[in-house]
């Protein structure tokens, strides 16, 4: 007799099913769907993410090996590879994009008190993009270069808890600065940007919305110093703290107001210049704050290495976006499980353990408990 709840079911218990139903109804998703529901599709794709499946046949074979036991984790119908392939290709990816926003909204308050190493109460976002390479012959809808295809994934990461609050999937040829137009600035929040997003008109839009930006300045930036603030060049890595105005005509048209320019030295002794519209932060905190932008790079690395976005289970644009959004929703679900169960393990450790125990009936808090200590009673006699 079946006893207990599978680990997979314990993880999926944090999925808001009522919200899922509303997302499906919003796009009339259940039209002509008889057997393989949207929830079964999500479960099958989440199973592939958590167990590192490589293909549709791989997913089908592993789920079929469970037989009737699939009912207990939540599956209501088998996932044949043709059925799953058709579902990924046809069913609107926006359903899963909308669904992923709700676990994100649940996870962010849970991580609101996460320390970031700085005395800041404002929300800090790191915004950047990564390119996911594709085969041009299989993905002709995403041309990037003459011999390859690619898509670009833009992410706005809340550094408290490393939760993505905004994501945008575009073509590989799209320039990074265009993604700034998709953002809804949050007044009082800090936005950490790489120098690839240096567009003074868009930066001024963030300033006009009441948000703060911190961006690394490009080499050769033409700006006129208006005032130099006193700094401690001996006890801190700060070189200078200046108020500047732009000199180039079009740059000045885009950002007509003064900017703050802070130059610091890194561990190797090289100078790094930053531009910001915040005048209250100490100059040393400016350099330390920009270090947090590296979290978005780690997030992209984690997504590429530990979730299945290297091997796609479909070649259409809809299938690719469906898989990415389900991967993001799965990532956030694991983060929710980690916070609600107060687990000290990292997300990487959780994924490794869950990948081997999804069909165990052990409670998660017991599954991840450290092994009991065995008392050392001295040397033991080994009988052969």
Secondary structure as the mmCIF struct_conf table of DSSP 4:
data_model
#
loop_
_struct_conf.conf_type_id
_struct_conf.id
_struct_conf.beg_label_comp_id
_struct_conf.beg_label_asym_id
_struct_conf.beg_label_seq_id
_struct_conf.end_label_comp_id
_struct_conf.end_label_asym_id
_struct_conf.end_label_seq_id
BEND BEND1 UNK A 4 UNK A 4
HELX_RH_AL_P HELX_RH_AL_P1 UNK A 7 UNK A 12
TURN_TY1_P TURN_TY1_P1 UNK A 13 UNK A 14
BEND BEND2 UNK A 15 UNK A 15
HELX_RH_AL_P HELX_RH_AL_P2 UNK A 17 UNK A 26
TURN_TY1_P TURN_TY1_P2 UNK A 27 UNK A 32
BEND BEND3 UNK A 35 UNK A 36
HELX_RH_AL_P HELX_RH_AL_P3 UNK A 38 UNK A 51
TURN_TY1_P TURN_TY1_P3 UNK A 52 UNK A 52
BEND BEND4 UNK A 55 UNK A 55
HELX_RH_AL_P HELX_RH_AL_P4 UNK A 56 UNK A 64
TURN_TY1_P TURN_TY1_P4 UNK A 65 UNK A 66
HELX_RH_3T_P HELX_RH_3T_P1 UNK A 67 UNK A 69
HELX_RH_AL_P HELX_RH_AL_P5 UNK A 70 UNK A 73
TURN_TY1_P TURN_TY1_P5 UNK A 74 UNK A 74
BEND BEND5 UNK A 77 UNK A 77
HELX_RH_AL_P HELX_RH_AL_P6 UNK A 81 UNK A 90
BEND BEND6 UNK A 91 UNK A 91
TURN_TY1_P TURN_TY1_P6 UNK A 93 UNK A 93
HELX_RH_AL_P HELX_RH_AL_P7 UNK A 94 UNK A 110
TURN_TY1_P TURN_TY1_P7 UNK A 111 UNK A 113
BEND BEND7 UNK A 117 UNK A 119
BEND BEND8 UNK A 122 UNK A 122
STRN STRN1 UNK A 124 UNK A 134
TURN_TY1_P TURN_TY1_P8 UNK A 136 UNK A 138
TURN_TY1_P TURN_TY1_P9 UNK A 140 UNK A 141
BEND BEND9 UNK A 142 UNK A 142
STRN STRN2 UNK A 143 UNK A 143
BEND BEND10 UNK A 145 UNK A 147
STRN STRN3 UNK A 149 UNK A 158
TURN_TY1_P TURN_TY1_P10 UNK A 159 UNK A 162
STRN STRN4 UNK A 163 UNK A 171
TURN_TY1_P TURN_TY1_P11 UNK A 172 UNK A 173
BEND BEND11 UNK A 174 UNK A 174
HELX_RH_3T_P HELX_RH_3T_P2 UNK A 176 UNK A 182
HELX_LH_PP_P HELX_LH_PP_P1 UNK A 185 UNK A 186
TURN_TY1_P TURN_TY1_P12 UNK A 187 UNK A 188
STRN STRN5 UNK A 190 UNK A 193
HELX_RH_3T_P HELX_RH_3T_P3 UNK A 195 UNK A 197
HELX_RH_AL_P HELX_RH_AL_P8 UNK A 200 UNK A 208
TURN_TY1_P TURN_TY1_P13 UNK A 209 UNK A 210
STRN STRN6 UNK A 212 UNK A 216
HELX_LH_PP_P HELX_LH_PP_P2 UNK A 217 UNK A 218
TURN_TY1_P TURN_TY1_P14 UNK A 219 UNK A 220
STRN STRN7 UNK A 223 UNK A 229
TURN_TY1_P TURN_TY1_P15 UNK A 233 UNK A 235
BEND BEND12 UNK A 236 UNK A 237
STRN STRN8 UNK A 238 UNK A 246
BEND BEND13 UNK A 248 UNK A 248
HELX_RH_AL_P HELX_RH_AL_P9 UNK A 249 UNK A 254
BEND BEND14 UNK A 257 UNK A 257
STRN STRN9 UNK A 259 UNK A 265
TURN_TY1_P TURN_TY1_P16 UNK A 267 UNK A 268
BEND BEND15 UNK A 269 UNK A 269
STRN STRN10 UNK A 271 UNK A 276
BEND BEND16 UNK A 277 UNK A 277
BEND BEND17 UNK A 280 UNK A 281
HELX_RH_AL_P HELX_RH_AL_P10 UNK A 283 UNK A 291
TURN_TY1_P TURN_TY1_P17 UNK A 292 UNK A 293
HELX_RH_AL_P HELX_RH_AL_P11 UNK A 294 UNK A 306
BEND BEND18 UNK A 307 UNK A 308
BEND BEND19 UNK A 310 UNK A 311
BEND BEND20 UNK A 313 UNK A 313
BEND BEND21 UNK A 315 UNK A 316
HELX_RH_AL_P HELX_RH_AL_P12 UNK A 317 UNK A 340
TURN_TY1_P TURN_TY1_P18 UNK A 341 UNK A 342
BEND BEND22 UNK A 345 UNK A 345
HELX_RH_AL_P HELX_RH_AL_P13 UNK A 347 UNK A 357
TURN_TY1_P TURN_TY1_P19 UNK A 358 UNK A 359
BEND BEND23 UNK A 362 UNK A 362
HELX_RH_AL_P HELX_RH_AL_P14 UNK A 364 UNK A 367
TURN_TY1_P TURN_TY1_P20 UNK A 368 UNK A 368
BEND BEND24 UNK A 369 UNK A 369
HELX_LH_PP_P HELX_LH_PP_P3 UNK A 370 UNK A 375
BEND BEND25 UNK A 378 UNK A 378
HELX_LH_PP_P HELX_LH_PP_P4 UNK A 379 UNK A 383
#
